[in-house]
């Protein structure tokens, strides 16, 4: 039985990070808003993630800056002092997130059940959300909405950006060619494919008459990878890595024709904007962490790598099993990615 048969007055969402997981959480929050537009929603999130949440309406944001250490908790609890929520949706099982719940007053405190919970999260909640049969992170988050009484849990996203950000993105897009946004790097270097593969991919994409734009954050691992790619491929490619705000990135991902990226936040941002997305995966099961609407477009060597690592088939392993080999992404070949590019172009009528 659902916790609420009528709209609750107030809900608190606790999802601090990261960008990809926050994108998935947005779909859950907007499903709640669709059914109960009068419910007041307060979302506690990280500083960077709060910038992305400027793209959605009807949510009160409270920034939890983990860099402040214990002071972050004190500030959060001071802001919430005297407030009571009908329910807290504790959607991040990290221990630091669970500590934050100690100062959040709510009749119901929902968390993952034993199948999905980690880091002692079950000790901080009084409602354990049944884990769905589907392994994807988003399905696990949507189960929270179902548990409180939301009937339609089909993921949908409605993200907005300013006209200024849209104009910025448009200024880099070709009006006469298809546009590929390539996000080559993730913040964790082991998730990244190599520059040689990207350069061969770009050569093929450019030969098909496409405009290619590199995008990403200003993190050194990303800017260095972009420079390595451009050293190998010296034809005309626009390099915007480290040169956009998060909302400018969102606009660029929305307005382009196709995105290619490893397991990183912009992959899920593109998914949220309904832009076809090719994901490159080796360390995590893409059926759990891949771009939700475009799982058929993933190039994955996770299955091969995890079976070699464990000596077991994927059917025998947990869906959250992780490949430990830091060089696993090198198993992906340029031919695999180029073939997927050609396939997606055909399926999405991008020829």
Secondary structure, DSSP 8 states (H G I E B T S, - for coil): --S-SS--SEEEEE----HHHHHHHHHHHHHHHHH-TTSEEEEEE-HHHHHHGGGSSSEEEEE--GGGTHHHHHHHHHHHTT--EEEEEE----HHHHHHGGG--EEEEEEE-TTT--TTGGGG-SEEE---SS--HHHHHHHHHHHHT-S-----------HHHHHHHHTTS-SSS-EEEEE---SSGGG---HHHHHHHHHHHHHTT-EEEEEE-S-HHHHHHHHHHHHH--SS-EEEET-S-HHHHHHHHHHSSEEEEESSHHHHHHHHTT--EEEEESSS-HHHHS-GGGGGG-EE-HHHHHHHHHSS-GGGS-TT-----TTGGGGS-HHHHHHHHHHHHHHTT--
